[in-house]
Amino acid sequence: MVTPDGTAHRRGGAYGLGAAALFGASAPISKLFLPHVGPLMLAALLYLGAGIGLTLIRLLAARDPTPREAALRKTDVALLAGVVLFGGLVGPVLMLFGLARVSGLAGSLLLNLEAPLTMALAVLLFREHLGRRAAGDAALIVAGAALLGVRPGELHASAAGVAAIAGACLSWAIDNNLSQRLTLRDPLAVVQIKTLGAGACATALALLGGQQIPEPSLVAPALLLGSLSYGVSLVLDMKALRILGAAREAAYFATAAFIGAILSVPLLGDQPGATDLAAAGLMVAGVALLRSEQHAHEHAHAALEHDHVHAHDEHHQHAHVHPHVALDEPHAHPHRHEPLSHAHPHVPDLHHRHDHD
């Protein structure tokens, strides 16, 4: 759904920050499980908790007869397979391989490659526009996230470890951009398939690696944590991707490191230092500047037919030819966009992929 008054960017930013907060909270909480649960098995439980929770929500939502979101189609299978493959299998395997061959400090710094790689793919391959101002704002956030990883200690890494972690970040960057192509579909359905697929892959890898299923007293809270920090977080992330595009979403989501660092103080007894405060300052400044961005110019929309959730705003002026479509908004049904030229504040959602001189 597109709003011509500039509120879309602020709403998308709120979704992105909410997703980052929930995901960032999972890091320090997950450390409380690690003495009792293997890392890959814990990842499996978190993904499965998300998938199970979203399955229950979708069963309840099925009672509403009005189509609120566009359903997945057979043509989406390839994108969904790519999301599960790169996000749920290749990325985690490469990360675990790489982390075993680099120091903790090197690993923390290298994992920040995900955001710039996501931005690069979004701009170079998927035609997202990221102006100099927005790129600078995003760079502040990414720099702050990288600075949070700096801790006193030995910085060492093997070439294979560095290449593996870089490959993991590239896999998640591909996952982010493929997910953005699915954002016109029902985000609950997309994330349900993604998390159940990733959970199944992680479970198989954990069992093959000799990790054991933990005690039921640990399984239940891990599933609950996954339903919030992975399930709800990824749904909010999909909404942010829908509105903002992958490049800006990656910048907002990079603040997850900041949220995790804050919660590590009461949960793990960590003490923030001068470096942490400097990192926080960079990230807060970057978020504030990015949220205040205004991008407006004359642009043209070509004729287009597709299906997604919408309200009858300036971009969606059409008659309802399907008698089963309810008149209350927002709703979803196949519709046609007539050619339109106008100027208004906008971000590079799937309605606004156009060239810039």
C-alpha positions in Angstrom: 0.0 0.0 0.0 1.5 3.3 -1.0 0.9 6.7 0.6 1.8 9.9 -1.2 2.3 12.0 1.9 5.6 10.7 3.0 4.3 8.7 6.0 5.3 5.4 4.3 9.0 5.9 5.0 8.3 6.6 8.7 6.0 3.6 9.0 8.5 1.4 7.2 11.3 2.6 9.5 9.1 1.8 12.6 8.6 -1.7 11.2 12.4 -2.1 10.6 13.3 -0.9 14.0 10.7 -3.1 15.6 12.1 -6.1 13.7 15.6 -5.2 14.8 14.6 -4.8 18.4 13.0 -8.3 18.6 15.8 -10.0 16.7 18.5 -8.1 18.7 16.9 -9.2 21.9 17.4 -12.8 20.9 21.2 -12.6 21.0 21.8 -12.1 24.7 18.8 -14.3 25.7 20.1 -17.1 23.4 23.4 -17.0 25.3 21.6 -18.2 28.4 20.6 -21.3 26.5 24.0 -22.1 24.9 25.5 -23.9 28.0 22.7 -26.5 27.6 21.8 -26.5 23.9 24.1 -26.7 20.9 24.2 -23.6 18.7 22.7 -25.2 15.6 20.0 -27.0 17.6 19.1 -23.7 19.3 18.8 -22.1 15.9 16.6 -24.9 14.8 14.3 -24.5 17.8 14.1 -20.7 17.3 13.1 -21.1 13.6 10.6 -23.9 14.4 9.1 -21.8 17.2 8.6 -19.0 14.7 7.0 -21.4 12.1 4.7 -23.0 14.7 3.6 -19.6 16.1 2.8 -18.3 12.6 0.9 -21.4 11.7 -1.4 -20.9 14.6 -1.9 -17.2 13.8 -2.7 -18.1 10.2 -5.3 -20.7 11.3 -7.0 -18.0 13.4 -6.8 -15.5 10.6 -8.4 -17.9 8.1 -11.8 -17.2 9.8 -11.8 -13.7 8.2 -13.5 -14.1 4.8 -12.1 -10.8 3.4 -8.8 -11.3 1.6 -6.4 -9.0 3.5 -3.3 -10.0 1.8 -2.4 -11.5 -1.6 -2.0 -15.3 -1.5 1.2 -17.0 -2.6 1.2 -18.5 -6.1 2.9 -21.3 -7.9 5.2 -18.7 -9.6 6.6 -17.8 -6.1 8.0 -21.3 -5.5 11.4 -20.5 -7.0 11.8 -17.3 -4.8 10.7 -19.2 -1.7 13.1 -22.0 -2.4 15.9 -19.4 -2.8 15.0 -17.8 0.5 15.0 -21.1 2.4 18.2 -22.2 0.7 20.3 -19.1 1.1 18.8 -17.8 4.4 18.1 -21.1 6.2 20.8 -23.5 4.9 23.8 -21.9 3.1 24.1 -18.9 5.4 24.1 -20.7 8.7 26.4 -23.5 7.5 29.0 -21.0 6.2 28.7 -18.9 9.3 29.4 -21.9 11.7 32.3 -23.1 9.4 33.8 -19.6 9.4 33.3 -18.8 13.2 35.3 -21.9 14.0 38.3 -20.5 12.1 38.4 -16.9 13.2 38.6 -15.1 16.6 35.4 -13.8 18.2 36.4 -10.2 17.4 37.1 -11.0 13.8 33.8 -12.8 13.5 31.8 -10.0 15.0 33.3 -7.5 12.6 32.9 -9.7 9.6 29.2 -10.4 10.2 28.5 -6.7 9.7 29.1 -7.3 6.0 25.5 -8.4 5.6 24.1 -4.8 5.5 26.5 -3.4 2.9 26.2 -6.5 0.7 22.4 -6.3 0.9 22.6 -2.7 -0.2 25.0 -3.4 -3.0 22.8 -6.2 -4.4 19.7 -4.0 -4.0 21.2 -1.1 -6.0 23.2 -3.0 -8.6 20.9 -5.9 -9.4 17.4 -5.0 -8.2 17.2 -1.4 -9.4 16.7 0.2 -6.0 17.6 3.9 -5.8 19.8 4.9 -2.9 20.9 8.5 -3.1 24.1 9.9 -1.6 22.3 11.3 1.5 20.6 8.0 2.2 23.8 6.0 1.6 25.6 8.3 4.0 22.9 7.8 6.7 23.0 4.1 6.2 26.8 4.1 6.4 26.6 5.7 9.9 24.4 2.9 11.1 26.6 0.2 9.7 29.7 1.8 11.1 28.1 2.0 14.5 27.2 -1.7 14.3 30.8 -2.6 13.3 32.2 -0.5 16.2 30.0 -2.4 18.7 32.0 -5.5 17.7 35.3 -4.0 18.6 36.6 -5.5 21.9 40.1 -5.8 23.3 41.5 -9.1 22.2 43.5 -10.9 19.6 42.3 -10.3 16.0 43.2 -13.3 13.9 41.5 -15.2 11.2 42.3 -17.8 8.5 41.6 -17.0 4.8 39.1 -19.9 4.7 37.2 -18.5 7.8 37.0 -15.0 6.4 35.8 -16.3 3.0 33.2 -18.5 4.8 31.7 -15.6 6.9 31.8 -13.3 3.9 29.9 -16.0 2.0 27.4 -16.3 4.8 26.7 -12.6 4.7 26.4 -12.7 0.9 23.9 -15.6 1.3 21.8 -13.5 3.7 22.0 -10.5 1.4 20.6 -12.6 -1.4 17.9 -13.9 1.0 17.0 -10.2 1.9 16.7 -9.2 -1.7 14.7 -12.3 -2.7 12.4 -11.7 0.3 11.8 -8.2 -0.9 10.5 -9.6 -4.2 7.9 -11.5 -2.2 6.6 -8.6 -0.2 3.5 -8.1 -2.2 2.4 -11.5 -0.9 1.0 -12.3 2.6 4.0 -11.8 4.9 2.6 -14.3 7.4 2.6 -17.0 4.7 6.1 -16.1 3.4 7.7 -16.1 6.9 5.8 -19.3 7.9 7.3 -21.2 5.0 10.8 -19.6 5.5 11.0 -20.4 9.2 9.6 -23.9 8.9 12.0 -24.6 6.0 15.0 -23.1 7.8 14.0 -25.0 11.0 13.9 -28.3 9.2 17.3 -27.7 7.6 18.9 -26.6 10.9 17.4 -29.6 12.8 18.8 -32.0 10.2 22.2 -30.4 10.3 22.3 -30.4 14.1 21.3 -34.1 14.4 23.9 -35.0 11.7 26.5 -33.1 13.6 25.8 -35.1 16.8 23.9 -32.4 18.7 21.1 -33.7 21.0 17.5 -32.5 21.3 17.5 -30.7 24.7 15.2 -31.3 27.7 11.5 -30.3 27.3 12.1 -27.6 30.0 14.4 -25.9 27.6 12.5 -26.6 24.4 9.4 -24.7 25.4 11.1 -21.4 26.2 13.3 -21.6 23.1 10.2 -22.1 20.9 8.5 -19.1 22.6 11.6 -17.0 22.1 11.7 -18.0 18.4 8.0 -17.1 17.9 8.8 -13.6 18.9 12.4 -12.9 18.0 12.2 -14.7 14.7 8.5 -15.0 13.8 7.1 -11.6 14.7 10.5 -10.0 13.9 10.6 -11.4 10.4 7.0 -10.5 9.7 7.8 -6.9 10.7 10.9 -7.1 8.5 8.9 -8.2 5.5 6.6 -5.2 6.1 9.7 -3.0 6.2 11.0 -4.6 3.0 7.7 -4.0 1.3 7.7 -0.3 2.0 11.4 0.7 2.1 13.2 -1.8 -0.2 16.1 -4.0 0.8 18.8 -1.3 1.0 17.1 1.0 3.6 15.7 -2.0 5.5 19.2 -3.4 5.9 20.3 -0.2 7.5 17.5 -0.2 10.0 17.9 -3.9 10.8 21.6 -3.3 11.5 20.5 -1.6 14.8 19.7 -5.1 16.1 23.3 -5.2 17.3 22.6 -2.1 19.4 19.5 -3.6 21.0 21.4 -6.8 21.8 24.2 -4.8 23.4 21.8 -2.8 25.6 20.1 -6.0 26.8 23.4 -7.6 27.5 23.9 -5.2 30.4 21.1 -6.5 32.7 21.0 -10.0 31.3 24.7 -10.9 31.1 26.4 -8.3 33.3 28.2 -6.6 30.4 29.4 -3.1 31.0 29.3 -0.5 28.2 32.5 1.4 27.5 33.5 4.5 25.5 33.5 2.5 22.2 29.9 1.3 22.9 28.7 4.8 23.5 30.4 6.1 20.4 28.8 3.3 18.4 25.4 4.1 19.9 25.9 7.8 18.9 26.6 6.8 15.3 23.6 4.5 15.0 21.2 7.0 16.6 22.4 9.7 14.3 22.1 7.5 11.3 18.6 6.4 12.1 17.4 9.9 12.8 18.8 11.2 9.5 17.5 8.2 7.5 14.0 8.7 9.0 14.0 12.3 8.0 14.9 11.6 4.4 12.6 13.1 1.8 12.9 11.9 -1.8 10.4 13.5 -4.2 10.4 14.2 -8.0 8.3 13.8 -11.1 8.1 10.2 -12.1 6.0 7.9 -14.3 4.2 4.7 -13.5 3.7 2.3 -16.5 0.6 0.2 -16.8 0.8 -2.8 -14.4 -1.4 -5.6 -13.3 -0.8 -7.4 -10.0 -2.3 -8.5 -6.7 -1.4 -7.1 -3.2 -2.9 -5.4 -0.2 -3.9 -1.8 -0.9 -6.3 1.0 -0.1 -7.8 3.3 -2.8 -5.2 6.0 -2.6 -3.8 8.0 -5.5 -2.0 4.9 -6.9 -5.1 2.6 -6.7 -8.1 4.1 -8.5 -10.0 1.1 -9.9 -13.5 -0.4 -9.9 -14.2 -3.7 -8.2 -15.2 -6.2 -10.8 -15.0 -9.2 -8.5 -18.3 -9.5 -6.5 -16.5 -11.4 -3.7 -14.2 -8.5 -2.9 -15.3 -6.6 0.3 -15.4 -2.8 0.1 -13.7 -2.3 3.5 -10.0 -1.4 3.3 -7.3 -2.4 3.2 -8.0 -5.5 1.0 -6.3 -7.5 -1.6 -7.4 -8.6 -5.1 -6.0 -8.6 -8.7 -6.1 -5.0 -10.1 -4.7 -2.9 -12.9 -2.7 0.3 -12.5 -3.2 2.7 -15.4 -0.3 4.8 -16.6 0.3 7.8 -14.2 2.8 10.6 -13.9 3.0 12.7 -10.8 5.4 13.9 -8.0 5.3 13.0 -4.3 7.6 11.8 -1.6 8.4 8.1 -2.1 10.7 5.2 -1.3 11.8 2.4 -3.6 9.0 0.0 -3.0 7.8 -2.3 -5.8 5.7 0.5 -7.2 8.6 2.9 -7.4 11.4 1.2 -9.3 12.4 3.9 -11.9 15.5 5.4 -13.3 17.0 8.5 -11.8 19.0 11.0 -13.9 
